[in-house]
Amino acid sequence: MIEGIDQLKKIGIGVIIGIVAFGISLSIFNVQQASLLGIIAFLVTLWTNEGLPLAVVSLLPIVLFPAFSILSTKATSVNYANPIIYLFLGGFLLAIAVEKTGLHRWMAEKVLAVFPATPRGIIVALAVTSGVLSSILSNTTTALLLLPIALFLTQDNNLKMRFALAIAYGASVGGIMTPIGTPPNLILLGIMQDKGMELIPFFQWIWMVAPLALVMFIAVSFVLGIGAPKIEIGHAENVEKLDTDQKKVLLVLFGLISLLLLNAPIEPYWSGLGLSEPGILLGAGLLLFVPPLHLLDWMQDKESIPYRIMFLFGAGFSIATAFSHTGLADEVASYLVALTDLHPVILLLSVAAMITFTTEITSNTALISIMLPVIYSVAEQTGINTTLFMMVATLCASYAFMLPIATPPNAIAMSSGAVNVKTMIKYGFLLNLIGIGLIVFIASIFWEGIL
């Protein structure tokens, strides 16, 4: 009874915050846009205070968006079948096989043999490994492959949380290191080409962004290391040689990574295989059910699939669609024009902050697709450095650390059960501020003379 009353209080708090957000937004936006912001505030509150189960809150857009004339039921529900969800499903089937066969124990032993077996040492190792892999592979794929290894390294829940976040944040930090590391980077190059701008060469991009990524890796490792339990992380005991099932999983993983590398385009040197990455991941996951592999059994293993996170992805994609459909994204972008009289550094900070915090509640791909043409137009009208401002906006779109709906790696960290929304917001807000400051500082000092 008491638990039910407490739950109702949390839901009530969410309703009040949603109404307040609606009222404030109504003074700036139209009713439909204000309703969307009110609903987002309501959802984020319930995700944070856990007034309702994560999966239940994540399904609410299907009910609320049509009810408030934001999106139709069909337009909302179709987002729950987005291809990225099946990429996630395939990757998680692989993660289940790794854990089921005990391959993660062998992998963990290999990791511990290379890096310092201390909490801070492992946090650094996971963040950097995740980042480097994400510079050439999907950050979603990277997070899914590394998470089972990280969670096996310790039984301490506090450390599990830090390790899961190190992988998620490292993937976001590393995704910016190459032009192919994350979709917003490719969108930037595509728009620059359409506008007849000089493209940033592949290796120049790496040289420019490497200092930012390096400092962000240090920042992520330092922030997550604050207050970490000072315990020794021992090596796994009695790790035997690989058995037949473990060799099968390792063979699938090796084949998957090889195929993903071949599929990744490196323009202008290699156009890639052109295969669907979600299709590759899902195919690899489904292969585990097929003889002679037969590593997974649906009746036994279906309970291990985190369907609630799949619903969470759907909610995030629905919010992104609603942002575009209601014109809210364009409306927010229009406020950039009013900022053009500011000092260039202040303008850069404003753009960086707006992109970073807006992408927390909408798709970075959708947001940057809308914002870059607007930034280009504003820059052309005012004479500011167009490439510099577009580059800052693009990188900020990948630096969203606060919410599970912001990026797939954040959602995957949530799926581990080691991280809750409140903790992610606490660490993520600080890292958002650090990321904004570093991007603007490096852009002003280093990139200004290059771009």
Steps between C-alpha positions, in 0.01 A plus 500: 500500500775742601698409188193572284452844659869581447467398136194724456696792648776448247249492215338814641837676505544405135158642411572828683842539332341425163229765554758758612717425195193537278410835658850641463535372142165650403646846537754419225353226280156406366263264684611187314870569559441593864300178546793300365743666741259441790471130411879469470542657846241256636675199343848605613371549856351150509814351350699676771287439811384154382137582572411235241709217353739610225319297232160646595626859483670426169169386346307808614577705182277258305212614723593862574615626159171419323301621803664844479492513116879486470531184288252236388513156659647353181763776467600446863498121517705456180799640692495191721610298195795724410793299349732603786278298736577185303869586499468511877309168508762323291784638709332402822446143378876486447557641850270232646700229320828644630370493857323163467814322377724677752709658225489832688716345776771419248470847343516669840817310586662623179397860574632485856830360377560821299358781716546584870260291709371801696162678472653810339718289271202298377286813453771651280546173311128457430447864398798505262428154354137595443602831345757355261260230380220757459717708270469225236198294614149595608502630859198275563690192386803596705299548819319170455824307448684651797225511763495128597878510551480809721223366723693181565805684631347571841211408727491850651186680372663841537784396271266327254319832459826684434625236256172503304508880476868494397404288199198715411680832538818370336297396194356852467839663550673273248230519234611850403862402431445409135256624235342153491475455877142624543215602264509877580859512369392354166202736486736797545719386211193438284362851562842658443520321166148613405591860582821486297719539809849353524478165678714423804747224396479171693836526677468874562176427682676246723788741568258781589272297725758276671595759768132551589437126523813446710405766754140370511626146569697642792195697620267198478749279683560763769130573560403132515798428723391749769386306805566161340558223755871445554503127453728273302335335203650155502555277205240235430583172663525164325440638152532190283577475134222586259241226461311422179206737563730786594700447182175511301402836655851636447484392135165680455638814667814497287294454185261778607777753573676413172177550305428830677849628421460404134159665498631831639567757224827694507448763234652540249706183541230239566124526457419206727283198420180701527329249730250600767673510838180415693455207259857383565457511879156338500621232258796419727267479801250272324784279377558396862171306497590301188671154503785417512560809718177470703644715777167659596158350567202732466296348784796516738660829399211731401466626858850647482408738215442852645176587321456806723807658339359428155187692606727778629662527157152524348410785734817688407435463127137607550611818676745571215221457244270725702768771515511510120125454441395783732763738364651532847851423373473776236359738760793437734744543210349836410615643831857471375439800277436715807842403639711612206577840652688334785877458520606195290611303808169567679316403182702177481415425864132567434493271197692228684274514806180503296604202287636300794193531721247475217651175376438351846131469409515454126700301246842653432466396135162671461612807695822556307321446167268789591753727670797492259316665208373766743849560641638520146239760406561706813879482454476607135284800593725618781845418361604272787718191441244263349704178515608567858145551626367198310782285640427611858128426460573156353732391779266631770221287353700191600588621850175419679570326830195571717205285391458140378296620200781733390725233344482121455810442722324681785195276458720190486667603828150524649418151370773355720297578811811658653404858412188702583384821336576718802864386505535552125363855529741579785812395313367596157415860587855564619649334192265698274639823646859376468437394140347835405789691656769284339346503153465879502849551645672274246292644214595855597869432564590215265245468218461872431825509306433176312138511386 
